[in-house]
């Protein structure tokens, strides 16, 4: 009789134990799922206010820097006209010499004056682009100081163009044209990357 009672109690106790285990597992599951949620909130909570609070001043500063950066990005847009004008001025002057043409000489004068003004503007925006900065590699140094030199030489050529003796003007404008070829190459090396022409130089 006692053995029968023990057997009955053992049979009844097994579902209770199993049910109790399920409750324990179920109780652990929410805790396990809630804990990451809480940790996610803890990680997201401070991050979002931290990222949101500087958003307003950051937008203002970005707008101010983008407004100021318009000037810093104008250098590439200002270099093409002086390069073309001064190189063509040298070619036209050589043609004027070959044909003894006064109208061609006058055309060279006009292009030299316009190119000189453009060279000064391009050099100015080049310095605005980098700021008062003297770093960089060899290509940057060549580009910076050749451009600065051209901004000084081109106005000199414009003054010499209106002298009766055009010998000095012809020498200066030819040297300027040669320097502009190198200057344009160095500028493209900086903008497009080293070896942009694939020439291996």
mmCIF file of the C-alpha atoms, coordinates in Angstrom:
data_MODEL
# 
_entry.id   MODEL 
# 
loop_
_atom_site.group_PDB 
_atom_site.id 
_atom_site.type_symbol 
_atom_site.label_atom_id 
_atom_site.label_alt_id 
_atom_site.label_comp_id 
_atom_site.label_asym_id 
_atom_site.label_entity_id 
_atom_site.label_seq_id 
_atom_site.pdbx_PDB_ins_code 
_atom_site.Cartn_x 
_atom_site.Cartn_y 
_atom_site.Cartn_z 
_atom_site.occupancy 
_atom_site.B_iso_or_equiv 
_atom_site.pdbx_formal_charge 
_atom_site.auth_seq_id 
_atom_site.auth_comp_id 
_atom_site.auth_asym_id 
_atom_site.auth_atom_id 
_atom_site.pdbx_PDB_model_num 
ATOM 1   C CA . UNK A 1 1   ? 0.000  0.000   0.000   1.00 0.00 ? 1   UNK A CA 1 
ATOM 2   C CA . UNK A 1 2   ? 2.772  2.384   0.897   1.00 0.00 ? 2   UNK A CA 1 
ATOM 3   C CA . UNK A 1 3   ? 4.586  1.466   -2.289  1.00 0.00 ? 3   UNK A CA 1 
ATOM 4   C CA . UNK A 1 4   ? 1.444  2.228   -4.294  1.00 0.00 ? 4   UNK A CA 1 
ATOM 5   C CA . UNK A 1 5   ? 1.128  5.656   -2.680  1.00 0.00 ? 5   UNK A CA 1 
ATOM 6   C CA . UNK A 1 6   ? 4.793  6.455   -3.387  1.00 0.00 ? 6   UNK A CA 1 
ATOM 7   C CA . UNK A 1 7   ? 4.301  5.425   -7.035  1.00 0.00 ? 7   UNK A CA 1 
ATOM 8   C CA . UNK A 1 8   ? 1.187  7.609   -7.367  1.00 0.00 ? 8   UNK A CA 1 
ATOM 9   C CA . UNK A 1 9   ? 2.983  10.596  -5.811  1.00 0.00 ? 9   UNK A CA 1 
ATOM 10  C CA . UNK A 1 10  ? 5.950  10.113  -8.145  1.00 0.00 ? 10  UNK A CA 1 
ATOM 11  C CA . UNK A 1 11  ? 3.651  10.058  -11.193 1.00 0.00 ? 11  UNK A CA 1 
ATOM 12  C CA . UNK A 1 12  ? 1.879  13.234  -10.068 1.00 0.00 ? 12  UNK A CA 1 
ATOM 13  C CA . UNK A 1 13  ? 5.134  14.997  -9.234  1.00 0.00 ? 13  UNK A CA 1 
ATOM 14  C CA . UNK A 1 14  ? 6.628  14.551  -12.725 1.00 0.00 ? 14  UNK A CA 1 
ATOM 15  C CA . UNK A 1 15  ? 4.204  16.939  -14.531 1.00 0.00 ? 15  UNK A CA 1 
ATOM 16  C CA . UNK A 1 16  ? 4.628  19.458  -11.732 1.00 0.00 ? 16  UNK A CA 1 
ATOM 17  C CA . UNK A 1 17  ? 8.393  19.368  -12.093 1.00 0.00 ? 17  UNK A CA 1 
ATOM 18  C CA . UNK A 1 18  ? 8.156  19.621  -15.859 1.00 0.00 ? 18  UNK A CA 1 
ATOM 19  C CA . UNK A 1 19  ? 5.684  22.483  -15.657 1.00 0.00 ? 19  UNK A CA 1 
ATOM 20  C CA . UNK A 1 20  ? 7.831  24.251  -13.135 1.00 0.00 ? 20  UNK A CA 1 
ATOM 21  C CA . UNK A 1 21  ? 10.821 23.939  -15.430 1.00 0.00 ? 21  UNK A CA 1 
ATOM 22  C CA . UNK A 1 22  ? 8.856  25.473  -18.309 1.00 0.00 ? 22  UNK A CA 1 
ATOM 23  C CA . UNK A 1 23  ? 7.882  28.407  -16.128 1.00 0.00 ? 23  UNK A CA 1 
ATOM 24  C CA . UNK A 1 24  ? 11.458 28.909  -15.168 1.00 0.00 ? 24  UNK A CA 1 
ATOM 25  C CA . UNK A 1 25  ? 12.562 28.801  -18.773 1.00 0.00 ? 25  UNK A CA 1 
ATOM 26  C CA . UNK A 1 26  ? 9.773  31.177  -19.766 1.00 0.00 ? 26  UNK A CA 1 
ATOM 27  C CA . UNK A 1 27  ? 10.742 33.524  -16.998 1.00 0.00 ? 27  UNK A CA 1 
ATOM 28  C CA . UNK A 1 28  ? 14.306 33.522  -18.217 1.00 0.00 ? 28  UNK A CA 1 
ATOM 29  C CA . UNK A 1 29  ? 13.376 34.169  -21.834 1.00 0.00 ? 29  UNK A CA 1 
ATOM 30  C CA . UNK A 1 30  ? 11.781 37.581  -21.278 1.00 0.00 ? 30  UNK A CA 1 
ATOM 31  C CA . UNK A 1 31  ? 14.648 38.534  -19.045 1.00 0.00 ? 31  UNK A CA 1 
ATOM 32  C CA . UNK A 1 32  ? 17.078 37.508  -21.734 1.00 0.00 ? 32  UNK A CA 1 
ATOM 33  C CA . UNK A 1 33  ? 15.153 39.357  -24.435 1.00 0.00 ? 33  UNK A CA 1 
ATOM 34  C CA . UNK A 1 34  ? 14.521 42.429  -22.332 1.00 0.00 ? 34  UNK A CA 1 
ATOM 35  C CA . UNK A 1 35  ? 18.111 42.758  -21.223 1.00 0.00 ? 35  UNK A CA 1 
ATOM 36  C CA . UNK A 1 36  ? 19.448 43.296  -24.768 1.00 0.00 ? 36  UNK A CA 1 
ATOM 37  C CA . UNK A 1 37  ? 16.586 45.672  -25.449 1.00 0.00 ? 37  UNK A CA 1 
ATOM 38  C CA . UNK A 1 38  ? 17.521 47.635  -22.379 1.00 0.00 ? 38  UNK A CA 1 
ATOM 39  C CA . UNK A 1 39  ? 21.172 47.574  -23.345 1.00 0.00 ? 39  UNK A CA 1 
ATOM 40  C CA . UNK A 1 40  ? 20.271 48.666  -26.860 1.00 0.00 ? 40  UNK A CA 1 
ATOM 41  C CA . UNK A 1 41  ? 18.254 51.502  -25.432 1.00 0.00 ? 41  UNK A CA 1 
ATOM 42  C CA . UNK A 1 42  ? 21.132 52.347  -23.148 1.00 0.00 ? 42  UNK A CA 1 
ATOM 43  C CA . UNK A 1 43  ? 23.501 52.425  -26.105 1.00 0.00 ? 43  UNK A CA 1 
ATOM 44  C CA . UNK A 1 44  ? 21.077 54.211  -28.416 1.00 0.00 ? 44  UNK A CA 1 
ATOM 45  C CA . UNK A 1 45  ? 19.686 56.535  -25.810 1.00 0.00 ? 45  UNK A CA 1 
ATOM 46  C CA . UNK A 1 46  ? 22.820 58.519  -25.012 1.00 0.00 ? 46  UNK A CA 1 
ATOM 47  C CA . UNK A 1 47  ? 24.023 58.292  -28.633 1.00 0.00 ? 47  UNK A CA 1 
ATOM 48  C CA . UNK A 1 48  ? 20.955 59.796  -30.230 1.00 0.00 ? 48  UNK A CA 1 
ATOM 49  C CA . UNK A 1 49  ? 20.737 62.805  -27.922 1.00 0.00 ? 49  UNK A CA 1 
ATOM 50  C CA . UNK A 1 50  ? 24.481 63.223  -28.274 1.00 0.00 ? 50  UNK A CA 1 
ATOM 51  C CA . UNK A 1 51  ? 24.205 63.110  -32.051 1.00 0.00 ? 51  UNK A CA 1 
ATOM 52  C CA . UNK A 1 52  ? 21.065 65.198  -32.190 1.00 0.00 ? 52  UNK A CA 1 
ATOM 53  C CA . UNK A 1 53  ? 22.187 68.014  -29.925 1.00 0.00 ? 53  UNK A CA 1 
ATOM 54  C CA . UNK A 1 54  ? 25.167 69.073  -32.079 1.00 0.00 ? 54  UNK A CA 1 
ATOM 55  C CA . UNK A 1 55  ? 23.142 68.661  -35.285 1.00 0.00 ? 55  UNK A CA 1 
ATOM 56  C CA . UNK A 1 56  ? 21.876 72.220  -35.293 1.00 0.00 ? 56  UNK A CA 1 
ATOM 57  C CA . UNK A 1 57  ? 25.234 73.905  -34.729 1.00 0.00 ? 57  UNK A CA 1 
ATOM 58  C CA . UNK A 1 58  ? 26.898 71.386  -37.054 1.00 0.00 ? 58  UNK A CA 1 
ATOM 59  C CA . UNK A 1 59  ? 24.474 72.254  -39.823 1.00 0.00 ? 59  UNK A CA 1 
ATOM 60  C CA . UNK A 1 60  ? 25.163 75.932  -39.302 1.00 0.00 ? 60  UNK A CA 1 
ATOM 61  C CA . UNK A 1 61  ? 28.909 75.394  -39.350 1.00 0.00 ? 61  UNK A CA 1 
ATOM 62  C CA . UNK A 1 62  ? 28.661 73.200  -42.425 1.00 0.00 ? 62  UNK A CA 1 
ATOM 63  C CA . UNK A 1 63  ? 26.568 75.834  -44.155 1.00 0.00 ? 63  UNK A CA 1 
ATOM 64  C CA . UNK A 1 64  ? 29.071 78.509  -43.203 1.00 0.00 ? 64  UNK A CA 1 
ATOM 65  C CA . UNK A 1 65  ? 32.017 76.394  -44.363 1.00 0.00 ? 65  UNK A CA 1 
ATOM 66  C CA . UNK A 1 66  ? 30.254 75.466  -47.578 1.00 0.00 ? 66  UNK A CA 1 
ATOM 67  C CA . UNK A 1 67  ? 29.510 79.122  -48.192 1.00 0.00 ? 67  UNK A CA 1 
ATOM 68  C CA . UNK A 1 68  ? 33.144 79.963  -47.549 1.00 0.00 ? 68  UNK A CA 1 
ATOM 69  C CA . UNK A 1 69  ? 34.375 77.006  -49.578 1.00 0.00 ? 69  UNK A CA 1 
ATOM 70  C CA . UNK A 1 70  ? 32.885 78.469  -52.749 1.00 0.00 ? 70  UNK A CA 1 
ATOM 71  C CA . UNK A 1 71  ? 35.933 80.711  -52.990 1.00 0.00 ? 71  UNK A CA 1 
ATOM 72  C CA . UNK A 1 72  ? 38.296 77.836  -52.202 1.00 0.00 ? 72  UNK A CA 1 
ATOM 73  C CA . UNK A 1 73  ? 36.865 75.816  -55.088 1.00 0.00 ? 73  UNK A CA 1 
ATOM 74  C CA . UNK A 1 74  ? 37.059 78.479  -57.776 1.00 0.00 ? 74  UNK A CA 1 
ATOM 75  C CA . UNK A 1 75  ? 40.717 77.956  -58.630 1.00 0.00 ? 75  UNK A CA 1 
ATOM 76  C CA . UNK A 1 76  ? 40.132 75.173  -61.216 1.00 0.00 ? 76  UNK A CA 1 
ATOM 77  C CA . UNK A 1 77  ? 37.457 77.297  -62.887 1.00 0.00 ? 77  UNK A CA 1 
ATOM 78  C CA . UNK A 1 78  ? 39.768 80.299  -63.249 1.00 0.00 ? 78  UNK A CA 1 
ATOM 79  C CA . UNK A 1 79  ? 42.888 78.705  -64.733 1.00 0.00 ? 79  UNK A CA 1 
ATOM 80  C CA . UNK A 1 80  ? 41.728 77.705  -68.202 1.00 0.00 ? 80  UNK A CA 1 
ATOM 81  C CA . UNK A 1 81  ? 41.205 81.131  -69.760 1.00 0.00 ? 81  UNK A CA 1 
ATOM 82  C CA . UNK A 1 82  ? 44.617 82.572  -68.821 1.00 0.00 ? 82  UNK A CA 1 
ATOM 83  C CA . UNK A 1 83  ? 46.339 79.382  -69.950 1.00 0.00 ? 83  UNK A CA 1 
ATOM 84  C CA . UNK A 1 84  ? 44.607 79.478  -73.334 1.00 0.00 ? 84  UNK A CA 1 
ATOM 85  C CA . UNK A 1 85  ? 44.902 83.225  -73.801 1.00 0.00 ? 85  UNK A CA 1 
ATOM 86  C CA . UNK A 1 86  ? 48.599 83.489  -73.001 1.00 0.00 ? 86  UNK A CA 1 
ATOM 87  C CA . UNK A 1 87  ? 49.617 80.437  -75.028 1.00 0.00 ? 87  UNK A CA 1 
ATOM 88  C CA . UNK A 1 88  ? 47.619 81.638  -78.028 1.00 0.00 ? 88  UNK A CA 1 
ATOM 89  C CA . UNK A 1 89  ? 49.049 85.137  -77.557 1.00 0.00 ? 89  UNK A CA 1 
ATOM 90  C CA . UNK A 1 90  ? 52.543 83.687  -77.932 1.00 0.00 ? 90  UNK A CA 1 
ATOM 91  C CA . UNK A 1 91  ? 51.522 81.782  -81.071 1.00 0.00 ? 91  UNK A CA 1 
ATOM 92  C CA . UNK A 1 92  ? 49.797 84.817  -82.579 1.00 0.00 ? 92  UNK A CA 1 
ATOM 93  C CA . UNK A 1 93  ? 52.823 86.993  -81.834 1.00 0.00 ? 93  UNK A CA 1 
ATOM 94  C CA . UNK A 1 94  ? 55.070 84.505  -83.607 1.00 0.00 ? 94  UNK A CA 1 
ATOM 95  C CA . UNK A 1 95  ? 52.667 84.542  -86.544 1.00 0.00 ? 95  UNK A CA 1 
ATOM 96  C CA . UNK A 1 96  ? 52.676 88.348  -86.490 1.00 0.00 ? 96  UNK A CA 1 
ATOM 97  C CA . UNK A 1 97  ? 56.462 88.297  -86.718 1.00 0.00 ? 97  UNK A CA 1 
ATOM 98  C CA . UNK A 1 98  ? 56.401 85.819  -89.582 1.00 0.00 ? 98  UNK A CA 1 
ATOM 99  C CA . UNK A 1 99  ? 53.845 87.849  -91.545 1.00 0.00 ? 99  UNK A CA 1 
ATOM 100 C CA . UNK A 1 100 ? 54.834 91.290  -90.306 1.00 0.00 ? 100 UNK A CA 1 
ATOM 101 C CA . UNK A 1 101 ? 51.198 91.812  -89.419 1.00 0.00 ? 101 UNK A CA 1 
ATOM 102 C CA . UNK A 1 102 ? 50.258 94.716  -87.159 1.00 0.00 ? 102 UNK A CA 1 
ATOM 103 C CA . UNK A 1 103 ? 46.673 93.464  -86.674 1.00 0.00 ? 103 UNK A CA 1 
ATOM 104 C CA . UNK A 1 104 ? 47.987 90.112  -85.420 1.00 0.00 ? 104 UNK A CA 1 
ATOM 105 C CA . UNK A 1 105 ? 50.337 91.929  -83.064 1.00 0.00 ? 105 UNK A CA 1 
ATOM 106 C CA . UNK A 1 106 ? 47.411 93.944  -81.728 1.00 0.00 ? 106 UNK A CA 1 
ATOM 107 C CA . UNK A 1 107 ? 45.440 90.735  -81.230 1.00 0.00 ? 107 UNK A CA 1 
ATOM 108 C CA . UNK A 1 108 ? 48.380 89.307  -79.288 1.00 0.00 ? 108 UNK A CA 1 
ATOM 109 C CA . UNK A 1 109 ? 48.383 92.436  -77.131 1.00 0.00 ? 109 UNK A CA 1 
ATOM 110 C CA . UNK A 1 110 ? 44.702 92.072  -76.294 1.00 0.00 ? 110 UNK A CA 1 
ATOM 111 C CA . UNK A 1 111 ? 45.070 88.382  -75.427 1.00 0.00 ? 111 UNK A CA 1 
ATOM 112 C CA . UNK A 1 112 ? 48.121 89.109  -73.304 1.00 0.00 ? 112 UNK A CA 1 
ATOM 113 C CA . UNK A 1 113 ? 46.327 91.760  -71.271 1.00 0.00 ? 113 UNK A CA 1 
ATOM 114 C CA . UNK A 1 114 ? 43.291 89.522  -70.763 1.00 0.00 ? 114 UNK A CA 1 
ATOM 115 C CA . UNK A 1 115 ? 45.502 86.536  -69.968 1.00 0.00 ? 115 UNK A CA 1 
ATOM 116 C CA . UNK A 1 116 ? 47.535 88.549  -67.473 1.00 0.00 ? 116 UNK A CA 1 
ATOM 117 C CA . UNK A 1 117 ? 44.397 89.597  -65.623 1.00 0.00 ? 117 UNK A CA 1 
ATOM 118 C CA . UNK A 1 118 ? 43.225 85.978  -65.611 1.00 0.00 ? 118 UNK A CA 1 
ATOM 119 C CA . UNK A 1 119 ? 46.607 84.747  -64.378 1.00 0.00 ? 119 UNK A CA 1 
ATOM 120 C CA . UNK A 1 120 ? 46.491 87.087  -61.394 1.00 0.00 ? 120 UNK A CA 1 
ATOM 121 C CA . UNK A 1 121 ? 42.949 85.968  -60.557 1.00 0.00 ? 121 UNK A CA 1 
ATOM 122 C CA . UNK A 1 122 ? 43.848 82.279  -60.950 1.00 0.00 ? 122 UNK A CA 1 
ATOM 123 C CA . UNK A 1 123 ? 46.896 82.637  -58.704 1.00 0.00 ? 123 UNK A CA 1 
ATOM 124 C CA . UNK A 1 124 ? 44.826 84.500  -56.115 1.00 0.00 ? 124 UNK A CA 1 
ATOM 125 C CA . UNK A 1 125 ? 42.237 81.731  -56.028 1.00 0.00 ? 125 UNK A CA 1 
ATOM 126 C CA . UNK A 1 126 ? 45.045 79.189  -55.901 1.00 0.00 ? 126 UNK A CA 1 
ATOM 127 C CA . UNK A 1 127 ? 46.281 80.736  -52.661 1.00 0.00 ? 127 UNK A CA 1 
ATOM 128 C CA . UNK A 1 128 ? 42.713 80.960  -51.374 1.00 0.00 ? 128 UNK A CA 1 
ATOM 129 C CA . UNK A 1 129 ? 42.327 77.280  -52.233 1.00 0.00 ? 129 UNK A CA 1 
ATOM 130 C CA . UNK A 1 130 ? 45.280 76.183  -50.088 1.00 0.00 ? 130 UNK A CA 1 
ATOM 131 C CA . UNK A 1 131 ? 45.448 79.066  -47.651 1.00 0.00 ? 131 UNK A CA 1 
ATOM 132 C CA . UNK A 1 132 ? 48.779 80.247  -46.314 1.00 0.00 ? 132 UNK A CA 1 
ATOM 133 C CA . UNK A 1 133 ? 50.232 76.769  -46.526 1.00 0.00 ? 133 UNK A CA 1 
ATOM 134 C CA . UNK A 1 134 ? 53.714 75.880  -47.716 1.00 0.00 ? 134 UNK A CA 1 
ATOM 135 C CA . UNK A 1 135 ? 53.506 72.104  -47.365 1.00 0.00 ? 135 UNK A CA 1 
ATOM 136 C CA . UNK A 1 136 ? 53.004 69.435  -49.966 1.00 0.00 ? 136 UNK A CA 1 
ATOM 137 C CA . UNK A 1 137 ? 55.263 67.433  -52.211 1.00 0.00 ? 137 UNK A CA 1 
ATOM 138 C CA . UNK A 1 138 ? 57.494 68.515  -55.070 1.00 0.00 ? 138 UNK A CA 1 
ATOM 139 C CA . UNK A 1 139 ? 54.608 68.731  -57.532 1.00 0.00 ? 139 UNK A CA 1 
ATOM 140 C CA . UNK A 1 140 ? 52.697 71.007  -55.198 1.00 0.00 ? 140 UNK A CA 1 
ATOM 141 C CA . UNK A 1 141 ? 55.717 73.274  -54.733 1.00 0.00 ? 141 UNK A CA 1 
ATOM 142 C CA . UNK A 1 142 ? 56.359 73.511  -58.470 1.00 0.00 ? 142 UNK A CA 1 
ATOM 143 C CA . UNK A 1 143 ? 52.724 74.263  -59.139 1.00 0.00 ? 143 UNK A CA 1 
ATOM 144 C CA . UNK A 1 144 ? 52.436 76.833  -56.364 1.00 0.00 ? 144 UNK A CA 1 
ATOM 145 C CA . UNK A 1 145 ? 55.529 78.853  -57.148 1.00 0.00 ? 145 UNK A CA 1 
ATOM 146 C CA . UNK A 1 146 ? 55.299 78.585  -60.926 1.00 0.00 ? 146 UNK A CA 1 
ATOM 147 C CA . UNK A 1 147 ? 51.744 79.883  -60.702 1.00 0.00 ? 147 UNK A CA 1 
ATOM 148 C CA . UNK A 1 148 ? 52.842 82.717  -58.461 1.00 0.00 ? 148 UNK A CA 1 
ATOM 149 C CA . UNK A 1 149 ? 55.649 83.544  -60.860 1.00 0.00 ? 149 UNK A CA 1 
ATOM 150 C CA . UNK A 1 150 ? 53.260 83.534  -63.811 1.00 0.00 ? 150 UNK A CA 1 
ATOM 151 C CA . UNK A 1 151 ? 50.975 85.944  -61.956 1.00 0.00 ? 151 UNK A CA 1 
ATOM 152 C CA . UNK A 1 152 ? 53.925 88.334  -61.841 1.00 0.00 ? 152 UNK A CA 1 
ATOM 153 C CA . UNK A 1 153 ? 55.334 87.654  -65.311 1.00 0.00 ? 153 UNK A CA 1 
ATOM 154 C CA . UNK A 1 154 ? 52.064 87.955  -67.212 1.00 0.00 ? 154 UNK A CA 1 
ATOM 155 C CA . UNK A 1 155 ? 51.374 91.582  -66.182 1.00 0.00 ? 155 UNK A CA 1 
ATOM 156 C CA . UNK A 1 156 ? 54.987 92.357  -67.078 1.00 0.00 ? 156 UNK A CA 1 
ATOM 157 C CA . UNK A 1 157 ? 54.394 90.891  -70.542 1.00 0.00 ? 157 UNK A CA 1 
ATOM 158 C CA . UNK A 1 158 ? 51.236 92.995  -70.862 1.00 0.00 ? 158 UNK A CA 1 
ATOM 159 C CA . UNK A 1 159 ? 53.267 96.121  -70.158 1.00 0.00 ? 159 UNK A CA 1 
ATOM 160 C CA . UNK A 1 160 ? 56.009 95.121  -72.583 1.00 0.00 ? 160 UNK A CA 1 
ATOM 161 C CA . UNK A 1 161 ? 53.464 94.411  -75.320 1.00 0.00 ? 161 UNK A CA 1 
ATOM 162 C CA . UNK A 1 162 ? 52.805 98.128  -75.789 1.00 0.00 ? 162 UNK A CA 1 
ATOM 163 C CA . UNK A 1 163 ? 56.410 99.138  -76.195 1.00 0.00 ? 163 UNK A CA 1 
ATOM 164 C CA . UNK A 1 164 ? 57.713 100.011 -79.630 1.00 0.00 ? 164 UNK A CA 1 
ATOM 165 C CA . UNK A 1 165 ? 60.447 97.407  -79.350 1.00 0.00 ? 165 UNK A CA 1 
ATOM 166 C CA . UNK A 1 166 ? 58.636 94.092  -78.970 1.00 0.00 ? 166 UNK A CA 1 
ATOM 167 C CA . UNK A 1 167 ? 61.772 91.983  -78.522 1.00 0.00 ? 167 UNK A CA 1 
ATOM 168 C CA . UNK A 1 168 ? 61.484 91.737  -74.725 1.00 0.00 ? 168 UNK A CA 1 
ATOM 169 C CA . UNK A 1 169 ? 57.763 91.044  -74.984 1.00 0.00 ? 169 UNK A CA 1 
ATOM 170 C CA . UNK A 1 170 ? 58.343 88.153  -77.370 1.00 0.00 ? 170 UNK A CA 1 
ATOM 171 C CA . UNK A 1 171 ? 60.907 86.544  -75.119 1.00 0.00 ? 171 UNK A CA 1 
ATOM 172 C CA . UNK A 1 172 ? 58.710 86.880  -72.034 1.00 0.00 ? 172 UNK A CA 1 
ATOM 173 C CA . UNK A 1 173 ? 55.498 85.675  -73.705 1.00 0.00 ? 173 UNK A CA 1 
ATOM 174 C CA . UNK A 1 174 ? 57.242 82.602  -75.157 1.00 0.00 ? 174 UNK A CA 1 
ATOM 175 C CA . UNK A 1 175 ? 58.702 81.747  -71.738 1.00 0.00 ? 175 UNK A CA 1 
ATOM 176 C CA . UNK A 1 176 ? 55.266 82.219  -70.189 1.00 0.00 ? 176 UNK A CA 1 
ATOM 177 C CA . UNK A 1 177 ? 53.698 79.883  -72.758 1.00 0.00 ? 177 UNK A CA 1 
ATOM 178 C CA . UNK A 1 178 ? 56.298 77.199  -72.038 1.00 0.00 ? 178 UNK A CA 1 
ATOM 179 C CA . UNK A 1 179 ? 55.835 77.594  -68.291 1.00 0.00 ? 179 UNK A CA 1 
ATOM 180 C CA . UNK A 1 180 ? 52.060 77.326  -68.690 1.00 0.00 ? 180 UNK A CA 1 
ATOM 181 C CA . UNK A 1 181 ? 52.378 73.933  -70.343 1.00 0.00 ? 181 UNK A CA 1 
ATOM 182 C CA . UNK A 1 182 ? 54.333 72.648  -67.358 1.00 0.00 ? 182 UNK A CA 1 
ATOM 183 C CA . UNK A 1 183 ? 52.038 74.447  -64.929 1.00 0.00 ? 183 UNK A CA 1 
ATOM 184 C CA . UNK A 1 184 ? 48.948 72.885  -66.440 1.00 0.00 ? 184 UNK A CA 1 
ATOM 185 C CA . UNK A 1 185 ? 50.551 69.461  -66.223 1.00 0.00 ? 185 UNK A CA 1 
ATOM 186 C CA . UNK A 1 186 ? 51.433 69.892  -62.545 1.00 0.00 ? 186 UNK A CA 1 
ATOM 187 C CA . UNK A 1 187 ? 47.945 71.138  -61.789 1.00 0.00 ? 187 UNK A CA 1 
ATOM 188 C CA . UNK A 1 188 ? 46.431 68.098  -63.451 1.00 0.00 ? 188 UNK A CA 1 
ATOM 189 C CA . UNK A 1 189 ? 48.798 65.853  -61.516 1.00 0.00 ? 189 UNK A CA 1 
ATOM 190 C CA . UNK A 1 190 ? 47.414 67.337  -58.317 1.00 0.00 ? 190 UNK A CA 1 
ATOM 191 C CA . UNK A 1 191 ? 43.793 67.186  -59.437 1.00 0.00 ? 191 UNK A CA 1 
ATOM 192 C CA . UNK A 1 192 ? 43.757 63.844  -61.281 1.00 0.00 ? 192 UNK A CA 1 
ATOM 193 C CA . UNK A 1 193 ? 46.523 62.006  -59.492 1.00 0.00 ? 193 UNK A CA 1 
ATOM 194 C CA . UNK A 1 194 ? 50.143 61.154  -60.296 1.00 0.00 ? 194 UNK A CA 1 
ATOM 195 C CA . UNK A 1 195 ? 50.760 59.841  -63.802 1.00 0.00 ? 195 UNK A CA 1 
ATOM 196 C CA . UNK A 1 196 ? 47.336 61.008  -65.002 1.00 0.00 ? 196 UNK A CA 1 
ATOM 197 C CA . UNK A 1 197 ? 48.486 60.996  -68.632 1.00 0.00 ? 197 UNK A CA 1 
ATOM 198 C CA . UNK A 1 198 ? 49.984 57.532  -68.347 1.00 0.00 ? 198 UNK A CA 1 
ATOM 199 C CA . UNK A 1 199 ? 53.315 58.771  -69.683 1.00 0.00 ? 199 UNK A CA 1 
ATOM 200 C CA . UNK A 1 200 ? 55.369 57.379  -66.827 1.00 0.00 ? 200 UNK A CA 1 
ATOM 201 C CA . UNK A 1 201 ? 56.907 60.751  -66.009 1.00 0.00 ? 201 UNK A CA 1 
# 
